[in-house]
Amino acid sequence: MSHQTVSGGSGGPRRVWLPVAAWAATRAVLLLCVLKVLVLPGPDVTSDVSVIYQGWSEVLRTGTFPLDDVTWQYPPAAALPVLAPGLLPFLGYAPAFFALVLVVDAAGLALFLRADGGPPCSFRAWGRHGHRPLGAWVWIAGVALLGPTAYARYDLMVTVVAAAALFAAARRPGAAGALVAFGALLKVWPVLLLCGAAWPWPGRRRARALWLSAAGTATGLTLFFVSLAPGALAFVTFQRDRGTEIESLGGLVFHVARHYGWSGEARLNYGSVEFLGPGVPFVSTLALVLTVTAMGWLLLWRLRARTLGGATLCDAAFTATLLFTTTSRVISPQYMLWLVGLAAVCMTVRASRQGLPAALVLVATGVTLLEFPVSFPHVVAGDARGIALLALRNGLLVAASLVAARRLWVATGAGRRADSGRRGGGAERGESAVPGAVIAPRGRAAGAPEGPEPSAAPAPSAPALTSTAASHKRATDG
């Protein structure tokens, strides 16, 4: 390999080591925070790891899931990151967990640095093949902006799995499908990555590989965990009984209502601080209706989308996760990591239209740090400062959701009427005109009629990303 290739051309090494240095500096600060060398105001965010996660790990080692703990609200694969600190027996549970998150965080950075699809450790010049370095910077900044919470939850691990799935889909749809399934069994939400994938119609080998791999892996892993230990699916009923958490969009209603005589209260319930009292069931139901409505909009978009380009998969995944998060009954601080990771993937692809929503997510992540842990006592009290921070953060998420949805709709031509000469699956034809689009059949010219994919066609030369109180913040926060 030539020096030119390894260095990425003029300025290559400098452009690689600058983000690496920024990552190292910001992560050093995060480690100092979770190790309590630096202490932020507010509750201790690390108790989730040292108390909750460690307690779960002790139960899991007995051969059963935490059946008697309603705060265990996760799919069965969540047992893996909870048990993983045992791989480092020379460290205590919490330091071992933080070290593992750091390693996964570094792996996430590596994904963004080599997003051009170059061989491991080559870090070719950014900007080739329609990619750019902005995604790495979004990842570096976004995780840092969330503060120590980013390292005191296992959500960062799930986010890196989701990012890896999006990056893999262009060349290895089977591997991408397996990663999507694994991510969904870690924390459900990665299933939303499939929102922008093309339908697995006959003749679409890459689409079928993605969907079949996802379905097969999910089925196989679920059966494995069910046979391995009792209680693997207990999380389904535990999640069902959650109420309106005080940081959610619906929670703002009761923050304000308390100042006008509302008789309810905020207290620890199902592992998070939730509102209990008159009107709460109605608002919780309304949040579920909004989530279902958002999912219905996504289905309508997918049916009407006419052009699936190289950025559609990541743009759709980002939009879907934004909608799901914003309308949820619970918006825990660690949820911002999901959005940061998907925003970083979108910002790696030049064709992505999600620049403004990604910027709004970064700002919202910084506000989230101010809300939790720094000002969390004000949030629990529902005073002016707490309400203002929540209104700002949730308002930014609403704005990001609306802008992202609008841009996804326009970018894929969902609002255009079908041409008379095209059949109903126009989106599937449109994607084939995009070089390297994840599910686009290889070797087909733009506008060429559909047909079986040539078995010997070479992979695209320019792979695109694919159509890519302190106990309140317990790990139990969704």
Order of alpha helices (4+ residues) and beta strands (2+ residues): alpha-alpha-alpha-alpha-alpha-alpha-alpha-alpha-alpha-alpha-beta-alpha-beta-beta-alpha-alpha-alpha-alpha-alpha-alpha-alpha
